[in-house]
């Protein structure tokens, strides 16, 4: 496992919890809007697993949980063992994932190793490749959605919305993830974004989409 970064304190990334955030290198997607694009192909390891575990051991009284994000955490085969060690210290674990590895998700859920899952849904299923710019088995996305919806743990689905998305795409996603929580996320450009020519939707448009998607599943807007 390659740990690229560590945010030692966050009030925003794990709903209702004080958390640390662990960023893992590497991703199996190449999303046009990605603002952490330096993680996609990175092989950097700026922290060892032992360093992070030692840090967490010393923060047991100050943190509630740990967010594991990336990149895409589930491409790392040793993720499960790493999470077991975090749980042994006594932390709640939130996993951010793109849903491409339902087998690992199932193992994590079956072994009660995660307490919150946030899965990114990139676009309506028939337009997925227009965002991710790589090949994948779309059935893995469908299977991961089902696993998460049936998991009986806290979870959310979310879509970062930019000019490629139409309202009908977001409705399709809302139907797919119903009755789970769904967040539309405002796209914000930075110098790491892969496609420099994409742009955000207006807040007014996003609010309109939220109203429409609310007809199918509880939907909110997450502003940057």
C-alpha positions as CSV (number, residue, x, y, z in Angstrom):
1,X,0.0,0.0,0.0
2,X,1.2,3.5,-0.9
3,X,0.1,6.2,1.5
4,X,0.5,9.5,-0.3
5,X,-0.9,11.9,2.3
6,X,-2.3,12.3,5.7
7,X,-4.7,15.1,6.9
8,X,-4.5,14.9,10.7
9,X,-7.7,16.7,11.5
10,X,-11.0,17.2,9.7
11,X,-14.5,18.1,10.7
12,X,-16.0,17.8,7.2
13,X,-15.1,14.5,5.7
14,X,-16.8,12.1,8.0
15,X,-20.3,13.3,8.8
16,X,-20.7,14.1,12.4
17,X,-17.2,12.9,13.4
18,X,-13.8,14.3,14.0
19,X,-11.5,12.4,11.6
20,X,-8.1,12.0,10.1
21,X,-7.9,11.4,6.3
22,X,-5.5,9.0,4.7
23,X,-4.9,9.5,0.9
24,X,-3.7,6.4,-1.0
25,X,-1.8,6.6,-4.3
26,X,-3.1,5.2,-7.5
27,X,-6.5,5.0,-9.3
28,X,-8.0,2.9,-12.0
29,X,-10.0,5.8,-13.4
30,X,-8.9,9.0,-15.2
31,X,-11.9,11.3,-14.5
32,X,-12.0,14.5,-16.5
33,X,-12.9,16.6,-13.4
34,X,-10.4,15.0,-11.0
35,X,-8.8,17.6,-8.7
36,X,-6.4,15.0,-7.2
37,X,-5.0,13.9,-10.5
38,X,-1.5,13.7,-9.1
39,X,-2.7,10.6,-7.3
40,X,-3.8,8.7,-10.3
41,X,-0.5,7.3,-11.5
42,X,1.6,8.2,-8.4
43,X,3.7,5.6,-6.9
44,X,4.8,7.9,-4.1
45,X,4.8,6.7,-0.5
46,X,5.2,9.7,1.8
47,X,4.1,7.8,4.9
48,X,4.5,4.2,5.9
49,X,1.6,2.2,7.2
50,X,3.4,1.9,10.6
51,X,3.9,5.7,10.7
52,X,0.2,6.3,10.2
53,X,-0.8,3.6,12.7
54,X,1.5,5.1,15.3
55,X,0.0,8.5,14.7
56,X,-3.5,7.1,15.1
57,X,-2.5,5.3,18.3
58,X,-1.5,8.6,19.8
59,X,-4.8,10.3,18.8
60,X,-7.3,7.9,20.3
61,X,-8.6,10.5,22.6
62,X,-8.9,13.3,20.0
63,X,-10.3,11.6,16.9
64,X,-13.5,9.6,16.3
65,X,-12.7,8.0,13.0
66,X,-10.5,7.7,9.9
67,X,-11.4,8.4,6.3
68,X,-9.6,6.3,3.7
69,X,-9.6,7.9,0.3
70,X,-7.5,8.3,-2.8
71,X,-7.0,7.7,-5.6
72,X,-9.0,4.5,-5.3
73,X,-8.3,2.6,-2.0
74,X,-9.7,-0.8,-3.2
75,X,-6.9,-1.3,-5.8
76,X,-4.6,-2.0,-2.9
77,X,-4.7,-5.7,-1.9
78,X,-3.5,-5.0,1.6
79,X,-6.2,-2.5,2.3
80,X,-8.2,-5.0,4.3
81,X,-5.3,-5.9,6.7
82,X,-4.6,-2.1,7.1
83,X,-8.2,-1.4,8.1
84,X,-8.2,-4.3,10.5
85,X,-5.3,-2.6,12.3
86,X,-7.1,0.7,12.4
87,X,-10.2,-0.9,13.8
88,X,-8.1,-2.7,16.4
89,X,-7.0,0.7,17.7
90,X,-10.6,1.6,18.1
91,X,-11.5,4.0,15.3
92,X,-14.6,4.2,13.1
93,X,-13.6,3.8,9.4
94,X,-15.2,5.7,6.4
95,X,-14.2,4.5,2.9
96,X,-14.4,6.6,-0.2
97,X,-14.6,4.4,-3.3
98,X,-15.5,4.4,-7.0
99,X,-17.2,1.0,-6.7
100,X,-15.0,-0.9,-9.1
101,X,-14.1,-3.7,-6.7
102,X,-17.3,-5.2,-5.3
103,X,-15.5,-8.3,-4.1
104,X,-13.4,-6.3,-1.7
105,X,-16.4,-4.2,-0.7
106,X,-18.2,-7.4,0.2
107,X,-15.3,-8.7,2.3
108,X,-15.1,-5.4,4.1
109,X,-18.8,-5.4,4.8
110,X,-19.0,-9.1,5.8
111,X,-16.2,-8.6,8.3
112,X,-17.7,-5.3,9.7
113,X,-14.6,-3.4,8.9
114,X,-16.2,-0.2,7.7
115,X,-18.7,2.1,9.3
116,X,-19.5,4.5,6.5
117,X,-19.2,4.3,2.7
118,X,-19.2,7.1,0.2
119,X,-19.4,5.9,-3.4
120,X,-18.9,8.2,-6.4
121,X,-21.3,7.7,-9.3
122,X,-19.7,9.3,-12.2
123,X,-22.6,9.5,-14.7
124,X,-25.6,7.6,-15.9
125,X,-24.6,4.0,-16.6
126,X,-24.8,4.4,-20.4
127,X,-22.5,7.5,-20.3
128,X,-19.9,6.3,-17.7
129,X,-17.0,6.2,-20.0
130,X,-17.5,9.9,-21.0
131,X,-16.3,10.8,-17.5
132,X,-13.8,8.1,-16.5
133,X,-11.8,7.8,-19.7
134,X,-10.9,4.2,-19.1
135,X,-12.4,0.8,-19.5
136,X,-14.2,-1.1,-16.8
137,X,-17.0,-3.6,-16.3
138,X,-20.1,-1.5,-15.6
139,X,-21.6,-4.5,-13.8
140,X,-19.1,-3.9,-11.0
141,X,-20.6,-0.5,-10.4
142,X,-24.1,-1.9,-10.4
143,X,-23.1,-4.7,-7.9
144,X,-21.3,-2.2,-5.6
145,X,-24.4,0.0,-5.5
146,X,-26.5,-2.9,-4.5
147,X,-24.0,-4.1,-1.8
148,X,-23.9,-0.6,-0.3
149,X,-27.7,-0.1,-0.3
150,X,-28.1,-3.5,1.4
151,X,-25.3,-3.0,3.8
152,X,-27.2,-1.6,6.8
153,X,-24.4,0.8,7.5
154,X,-24.3,4.6,7.0
155,X,-23.6,5.5,3.4
156,X,-24.0,8.0,0.6
157,X,-23.8,8.2,-3.1
158,X,-22.5,11.4,-4.8
159,X,-21.9,12.8,-8.2
160,X,-19.6,15.7,-9.1
161,X,-21.7,17.7,-11.6
162,X,-20.2,19.6,-14.5
163,X,-21.1,20.6,-18.0
164,X,-21.2,17.1,-19.4
165,X,-24.1,16.1,-17.2
166,X,-27.8,16.5,-18.2
167,X,-30.7,16.5,-15.8
168,X,-31.8,13.1,-17.2
169,X,-28.4,11.6,-16.2
170,X,-28.8,12.7,-12.6
171,X,-32.4,11.4,-12.5
172,X,-31.1,8.0,-13.8
173,X,-28.5,8.0,-11.0
174,X,-31.1,9.0,-8.4
175,X,-33.2,6.1,-9.4
176,X,-30.3,3.7,-9.3
177,X,-29.3,4.7,-5.7
178,X,-32.8,5.1,-4.3
179,X,-33.7,5.2,-1.4
180,X,-30.2,6.1,-0.2
181,X,-28.8,9.6,0.4
182,X,-27.6,11.2,-2.8
183,X,-25.4,14.3,-3.0
184,X,-24.8,16.5,-6.1
185,X,-21.3,18.1,-5.7
186,X,-20.3,21.4,-7.2
187,X,-17.3,21.1,-9.5
188,X,-14.5,23.5,-8.7
189,X,-11.5,23.8,-11.0
190,X,-8.0,23.9,-9.8
191,X,-4.6,23.5,-11.6
192,X,-4.7,19.7,-11.2
193,X,-7.9,19.1,-13.1
194,X,-7.2,16.9,-16.1
195,X,-9.6,18.5,-18.6
196,X,-8.9,22.2,-18.6
197,X,-12.0,22.9,-20.8
198,X,-14.8,21.6,-18.6
199,X,-16.8,24.0,-16.4
200,X,-19.2,23.9,-13.6
201,X,-22.9,24.3,-13.7
202,X,-24.5,27.3,-12.0
203,X,-25.7,27.0,-8.4
204,X,-29.2,27.7,-9.8
205,X,-29.0,24.7,-12.1
206,X,-27.7,22.5,-9.4
207,X,-30.5,23.5,-7.1
208,X,-33.0,22.7,-9.8
209,X,-31.4,19.3,-10.3
210,X,-31.6,18.6,-6.5
211,X,-35.4,19.4,-6.6
212,X,-35.9,17.0,-9.5
213,X,-33.8,14.2,-8.0
214,X,-35.6,14.5,-4.7
215,X,-38.6,13.0,-6.4
216,X,-36.7,9.7,-6.5
217,X,-34.3,9.7,-3.5
218,X,-33.2,12.1,-0.7
219,X,-30.9,14.5,-2.5
220,X,-28.8,17.5,-1.3
221,X,-26.3,19.9,-2.8
222,X,-22.7,19.9,-1.5
223,X,-21.0,23.1,-2.3
224,X,-17.2,23.4,-2.5
